Amino acid sequence: MERRHIWVLGGDQRQRMLAKLLRDDGHRVHTFGLEEGQQPGLEGLSLAHCVILPLPAEKPEGEIYTPLWEGRVEVEQVLEAMRPGQLLCGGLVRDTLRHQAQGRGISLVDYYAREELTLLNAIPTAEGAIQLAMERMPTTIHNARIWILGFGRVGQALGVRLHTLGAKVCILARNPAQRALAMSLGLEAEPLHGMGEWLHCPHLVINTIPVPLLGLEELSALREGAWVMDLASEPGGVDQQAAQTLGVEVVWARGLPGKVAPHTAAEYLKDTVYHIMEELGV
């Protein structure tokens, strides 16, 4: 790819590493919201061939997600600094941001809607979840009963790896085809709607579905000492207040790729952005 002018705005260690990788490829790279202290501002943003927002692109209140910077920048400020026709890439893009960009004539692409990224991103997510489980469980993964809610890309990557380590894995999924796939891989599988019947069994429940699923009734059914790991993006799948009331430990482990394997996650993201730029002729 020819040298391009690229801005990387906000994000975690993954975005910081992404900026480095882009520079190593010879691109002119500006960053904003990736370091502590005073930021240089958004002047020159309109000159960029591509502007890359984090994953997720924004907080619910409309601010760019900047966990490495104590400051604040509104999505609207970024859009105001851009020009019509520019390429804006972000992850888990909300409809509000999509409509705002469309109204300004900005070409917005959700890179996390791309199959090549979500498939590969599931690998560090699964590895990070296993690392977290091994650090927090008083037993081995081997022979532990682990229930996974959902069997999408993350559920599949995680279920197979846990099974290889000797865990007794059960997949709870709505889709009969997903349950059949789980069984074809040597995993147990049950319907998601009947989970209350099964929640007394596992030592660990891992949720991958970004929909409230584990409320007071479901959490009450857990065996003593069982805990929950929530890998879902906002709003998550666990009623945190109910869990606190019942004394059930819940670990909301979002953004694992950027924490456990930022270099690998950045490489996946860089390649995906390159694909988008090539397809759009940027």
Secondary structure, DSSP 8 states (H G I E B T S, - for coil): ----EEEEES-SHHHHHHHHHHHHTT-EEEEESSSSS----STTGGG-SEEE--SSSB-TTSBB--TT-SS--BHHHHHHHS-TT-EEEESS--HHHHHHHHHTT-EEEEGGG-HHHHHHHHHHHHHHHHHHHHHH-SS-STT-EEEEE--SHHHHHHHHHHHHTT-EEEEEES-HHHHHHHHHTT-EEEEGGGGGGTTTS-SEEEE--SS--B-HHHHHTS-TT-EEEE---TT-SB-HHHHHHHT--EEE-TTHHHHH-HHHHHHHHHHHHHHHHHHHT-
